[in-house]
Amino acid sequence: MNGHFLKDPEAVVDYSIYWGDWLANGDNVTAADWTVPDGITLDSSAVNAAPITIAPTPSHGASLICAAGTLTTAWLSGGTAGATYRAACRITTAQGRTDERSITIRCANR
């Protein structure tokens, strides 16, 4: 899963960040705080409460099994064609760790 995405301004789309490769053995994400700049809207967000399997894509050739508490997701809407936005997710884990990752979203009429 790369960190650069294309989004139509009229679309409401989910974007996820996988933390399983960073988390310590037995740790999981307990809180996720997404921030987005003006011009794009954070409609909702979540941390997966159950395991999720992500199907293969061109950017990751094999299925990815995400254990509970390893995937954060934000539903985003809006944006202006031609603009680029940075959405950031700051997490806290059950073992008290914190980290932040971001994704880049370029809006274009599709």
Secondary structure as GFF3:
##gff-version 3
##sequence-region A 1 110
A	DSSP	beta_strand	4	7	.	.	.	ID=ss1
A	DSSP	beta_strand	12	18	.	.	.	ID=ss2
A	DSSP	beta_strand	29	35	.	.	.	ID=ss3
A	DSSP	beta_strand	40	47	.	.	.	ID=ss4
A	DSSP	beta_strand	52	54	.	.	.	ID=ss5
A	DSSP	beta_strand	64	66	.	.	.	ID=ss6
A	DSSP	beta_strand	71	78	.	.	.	ID=ss7
A	DSSP	beta_strand	84	93	.	.	.	ID=ss8
A	DSSP	beta_strand	98	107	.	.	.	ID=ss9
###
